[in-house]
Amino acid sequence: MSTEIASPRRTLRIRHVAKKTGLAKSSIWRLAQRGQFPLPVKLSPGCTAWFEHEIDEWLDRKGSQREPVGGPKQ
């Protein structure tokens, strides 16, 4: 029997996504439209948000794609 407790899904509004990622709001929308960033969810007619765990996963993927600064060592 599993004792794992599911954590609640937290959503972030655009200003918090921008702060967390360091991206401009316009860049977030553009990347999402191109399929290069998580898509938002429409919570109500005037409220759009992103799942925080999806933003965290996106940041983790970006971090794992890093290359050493200055190119390969000689």
Secondary structure as UniProt FT lines:
FT   STRAND          11..12
FT   HELIX           14..21
FT   HELIX           25..33
FT   TURN            34..35
FT   STRAND          41..44
FT   TURN            45..46
FT   STRAND          47..51
FT   HELIX           52..64
FT   TURN            69..70
//
